Amino acid sequence: MAAVWWVTTIGFILCLGFVGGTIFHFLRGTLNSEDAVRIDKINGDKEE
């Protein structure tokens, strides 16, 4: 009976990993850090 709980626990952890990985994948594509640098440039060489 203990083996059933181990299999259930491992399966649950794998499911959480798949769901978390999917969310992370889509958030990473949506919150692209290169867009922030390209759109909101920091003008360090700005003439005063």
C-alpha positions in Angstrom: 0.0 0.0 0.0 2.9 2.3 0.7 4.1 2.0 -2.9 0.8 3.5 -4.1 1.4 6.6 -2.1 4.9 7.0 -3.5 3.7 6.6 -7.1 0.9 9.1 -6.3 3.3 11.6 -4.8 5.8 11.3 -7.6 3.0 11.7 -10.2 1.7 14.8 -8.4 5.1 16.4 -8.3 5.5 15.7 -12.1 2.1 17.2 -12.8 3.1 20.3 -10.7 6.3 20.5 -12.7 4.5 20.4 -16.0 2.0 23.0 -15.0 4.7 25.3 -13.5 6.9 24.8 -16.6 4.1 25.7 -18.9 3.2 28.8 -16.9 6.9 29.8 -16.8 7.3 29.2 -20.5 4.4 31.5 -21.5 5.2 34.2 -18.9 8.8 34.3 -20.1 7.6 34.8 -23.7 5.1 37.5 -22.7 7.5 39.4 -20.3 10.4 39.5 -22.8 13.1 41.6 -21.2 14.7 42.5 -24.5 11.5 44.4 -25.4 11.9 46.6 -22.3 15.4 47.5 -23.3 14.5 48.1 -26.9 11.4 50.2 -26.2 12.5 52.1 -23.1 16.1 52.9 -23.9 18.2 54.5 -21.2 19.9 57.5 -22.7 23.2 57.5 -20.9 24.9 59.4 -23.8 22.3 62.1 -23.8 23.6 65.6 -24.5 22.8 68.2 -21.9 
